[in-house]
Amino acid sequence: MIVLVGLFCLFHFVLTPSMPKVDLFIQSLGIWGPVLFVILFIVSTTFLFPESIFSLAAGAIFGIWWGLIWVTIAGFIASFVIFFIGRHMFKNSVENLLKKHPKLKAFDEATSSFKIIALLRLSPFNFTALGYLVSVSKAKFSSYALASVAMIPGFLSTTYIGYAAKHAADLASQYKKTHSLPPGDSIVHELTVYGGLVVAVTVSIVVAKVALMTVKNSNQVQ
């Protein structure tokens, strides 16, 4: 709720005046708008910039479904780039470290599991950090790539939050000027938007908690 209120304030009081210019700029780029977004996502997340910021922005700029599509494409490419950077630059150093500290092998074995990788993707574990950690483990790229599908629920949740925050800010601005809902809008539509937001956030939290508990229990068994 704090995050949602903060995002609403950000959009309503800071970004709303400039959003029409941003929308026009993105539209003027045509297909290069999403391409630019994908490139910025890949470059920034490789250097540990939070991917959630891009997911929120995608929902605000492109809407729910197109935002989810562009974030998913960018997320997959970025995760693969991170994996290959980690594997080719840090692999030897980590192997030498494991030889000196055998206890770390348990962690290496855990992150080599498709199940653990997928569960960590469902959890709030940092997007970039997980990619680098798995890249220096014994995990196969095929397992890592397949487990990356588990990123999509999180992307959907944050994209929806970005869309809903901008929608609420736009609605507040419109109502302040006209004291009525925008043409074609309705109470039912608004309830659907925010009801979907509640469902998306709730499901994301529940899935994350279950994933973290499963990872914890798996580590205890090992």
Rosetta blueprint (number, residue, H / E / L):
1 M L
2 I H
3 V H
4 L H
5 V H
6 G H
7 L H
8 F H
9 C H
10 L H
11 F H
12 H H
13 F H
14 V H
15 L H
16 T L
17 P L
18 S L
19 M H
20 P H
21 K H
22 V H
23 D H
24 L H
25 F H
26 I H
27 Q H
28 S H
29 L H
30 G L
31 I L
32 W H
33 G H
34 P H
35 V H
36 L H
37 F H
38 V H
39 I H
40 L H
41 F H
42 I H
43 V H
44 S H
45 T H
46 T H
47 F L
48 L L
49 F L
50 P L
51 E H
52 S H
53 I H
54 F H
55 S H
56 L H
57 A H
58 A H
59 G H
60 A H
61 I H
62 F H
63 G L
64 I H
65 W H
66 W H
67 G H
68 L H
69 I H
70 W H
71 V H
72 T H
73 I H
74 A H
75 G H
76 F H
77 I H
78 A H
79 S H
80 F H
81 V H
82 I H
83 F H
84 F H
85 I H
86 G H
87 R H
88 H H
89 M H
90 F L
91 K H
92 N H
93 S H
94 V H
95 E H
96 N H
97 L H
98 L H
99 K H
100 K H
101 H L
102 P H
103 K H
104 L H
105 K H
106 A H
107 F H
108 D H
109 E H
110 A H
111 T L
112 S L
113 S L
114 F H
115 K H
116 I H
117 I H
118 A H
119 L H
120 L H
121 R H
122 L H
123 S L
124 P L
125 F L
126 N L
127 F H
128 T H
129 A H
130 L H
131 G H
132 Y H
133 L H
134 V H
135 S H
136 V L
137 S L
138 K L
139 A L
140 K L
141 F H
142 S H
143 S H
144 Y H
145 A H
146 L H
147 A H
148 S H
149 V H
150 A H
151 M H
152 I H
153 P H
154 G H
155 F H
156 L H
157 S H
158 T H
159 T H
160 Y H
161 I H
162 G H
163 Y H
164 A H
165 A H
166 K H
167 H H
168 A H
169 A H
170 D H
171 L H
172 A H
173 S H
174 Q H
175 Y H
176 K H
177 K H
178 T H
179 H L
180 S L
181 L L
182 P L
183 P L
184 G L
185 D L
186 S L
187 I H
188 V H
189 H H
190 E H
191 L H
192 T H
193 V H
194 Y H
195 G H
196 G H
197 L H
198 V H
199 V H
200 A H
201 V H
202 T H
203 V H
204 S H
205 I H
206 V H
207 V H
208 A H
209 K H
210 V H
211 A H
212 L H
213 M H
214 T H
215 V H
216 K H
217 N H
218 S H
219 N H
220 Q H
221 V H
222 Q L
